[in-house]
């Protein structure tokens, strides 16, 4: 089984008047097509860990590997390229550009990556929207669609560069139970059909229990890794 993401002995300190040890010796792997959730109380370090794993925070000790390549210590430009090409993000708030159309929002990361022509990017974006059953709203402004649709658009945008892994920070935290279930089902389908790996920080126990594995954190430490009850 191919390892997509590996954290080895990750430590993180916040240095103010005193030094605070936020993450303590975190190590784990995520394999291709594995759907993993991270749980723990507020303030336990989940989001801090996610920012390190996503290469957005480089001020840590330890080693981070993506597709078996060491990415710790790379330049900011190189990390920016890796992030755009290999990691898709879905947040609690969708961060869509409201004055842009749905299609334009989905195309943005691919235009930034600059590896395909405009026509190819547009074609890929429509394909992603179709995959998520929202191609009919492609020309609507992002400000004119529902909350559930916005989160689907955010997922399509995260998929546009065919990443190795999707990372989510409370992606269902702002949704009602119906739309939260929809988002979960989309993620599950992506892991099965696209062989995509997913790492999702969540407070929703029902959501976590349906993923392949739950990583539990407490006070900056990884305290348990359990195969979810649904398996």
N, C-alpha and C positions, 0 to 999 in steps of 0.2 A: 504494500500500500504506500503510495507516494505521500511524503510529508510536505504540506504546503507552508505551514508556519511553525516555527519552533522558538520558544523563549528559553534561554538558559541562564539561570541564576540572576534574574533581573532584580536590582535594588534601586530604589529611588529615594532621594532625600530632598526635603524642602529646607532651605537655609534662610532663616530670618534672624532674629536675635538669638534664637537657639536652633539647633539642627533637629529636624523631625524626620524619622525614618518611616516613609509612607508605604513603600513596597519592600517586602522582605523575602529575598531569595525565591522568586517565582520562576518555576520551570514547568513547561508542558508542551505538548505537540498537538497540532491539528492536521488530520489527514485529508486527502482529497475527498470531496463529496460528503464530509462529516459536518453535521449540524450541531454546534455546541453553544450552550448558553452559560453566561457567567452571572451568578447570583450572590447577594450579600447585602447587608444593611447599608443605608446611606453613609458615606464617609469611610467605607472600608477599603477604598482604593480601586474600585472597578473601572471608573471612567479614566482615572490616572493611568491605569494599566492599558486601557484601550488606546489612549493617545500615544503611548510608547509603541505598542504593537503596530499602530497605523503609521509609524515613522514621523508623526507630527511633533512629538517630544523626543529630543535626542539627548537630553541631560539625564542619563541613567548609567548605572553600572551593570555589566552582564553582556550577553550576546543575543542578537536577534537574527534569525534566518528566515528568508522567504524563498520558497522553491529551492531549498538547500544552498542558497547563496547567503553569505554573511553580509548583512546590510548595516550593522553597527559601524559607525565611524566613516560612513560615506559622506560626500559633500552634500550640501543642501539642494543643489541643482539636481544631483543624481537621485536623491531621495524623493524630490518632487516628481521626477519622471517615473520612478518606481511606483509611487503612490497613485499617480494618475493612470498608469497602465495596468497595475496588478491588484489594486485594492479599490473596491467599491464601498461607498459609505451611505448608510441610511440612518438619519438621526430622528429624535423625537419630533423636532420641528423640521419640516421638509426643506426650508431654505430655497424655495423656488423664486425665480425673478418674476415678480407679479406682472410686469409690463410686457414680458416675453410670452410667446405662445408655448403650449405644452411641448410641441416638437422642438422649438428652439432651445428650451430648457434641457431636454434630453440630449441634444447635439453638443452642448457646450463642452463637456470634458473631452470629447473626441476632437473637437476643433482645437482645443488647447494642446492635445497630444500631437496633432499635426501629422499623423501617419497615413491619413486617407484623404481622398478628394472630397469636396463638399457633397457631390452627388452620392458617393459611397456612404458618407456619414449620415446623410438624410435617409438613405435606404435602410441602413442599419437601425436608425432611430425608429423608423416606422415599424420595422420588424419587432423591435423590443416592445413597442406600444401594442402591437397586435398580440404578442405573446401574453401580455398582461390584460388583454381585452379592453383596451382604452384607445384604440386607434381612431375611434369616431370623434374623440375630443382633441385630436392632434393640433387643430388650428385655433382652438379656444385659448384665450389668455389665461395664464395660470391663476389669476385673481378671480376667474369666473367659474371655477370648478369646486366640487365638494371636498371635504377633508379626506375622505377615503380615497378619492381620485388623486388628490395631491400626493398622498403617500405612495400610491402606485406609480405616479410620474417620477417621484424621487427614486423608487426602485429601478425603473427603466433607465434613469440617468446613471445610477450606480452600475448598471450592466453594460452600458454603451461601449466600453473598451474591452469587453470580455475579460473581466478580472479573474484572478486566481481565487480570491476570497472576498466575501462581503462582510463588512463589519457594521454592526448596528448598536447605537446607544439609545436604549429605550424606544425602539421604532414603533411600538404599539402603545406607548405611554399616553398618547394624546387622542387615542381612538376609542370609539365605543366597542362593545364586545363583538358585534357583527363584523366591523371593519378590521378589528384585531385578529379575528379568526381568518379573514380573507388574507391578511398579510402573512400570517403563519403558513397558510396553505400554499401561498406563492413561494415562500422560502423553502418549504418542504419539496415542492415540485422542482425548484431550481437545483436542490441538492441531488435529487434523483435523476432528473432528465438532462441537466447540464453538467453534472458531476462537480458542482460548485461547492466550495467550503463556506460555511457561515459561522461567524462568531458574534453572538448577540448578548449584550448586557441588558438584563431585564429584571424588573421587580415582580413580574407576573408569573406566579408559580405554575399556573395551568399551562402557560406558554412553555416554560422551561421543562416541565414534565413530559412534554411531547417531543422535545429535541433528543438527539442521540446521546448526549452526555451533558451533565451539569458540573461546572466548576464552581465550587463554593469558596468565597473569600470572607475573611474576618480579620479586622485590624491589620490590613496590609499583607496578610499571609494567605496562601492557598491551603485551605484546611481539608478539603475533600474533593474527589472527582468520582462521580457516580454515573453509571449507565442509567439512562432514564427508564422509568417504569414501563413506558410504551414498548420497549424493546424486549 
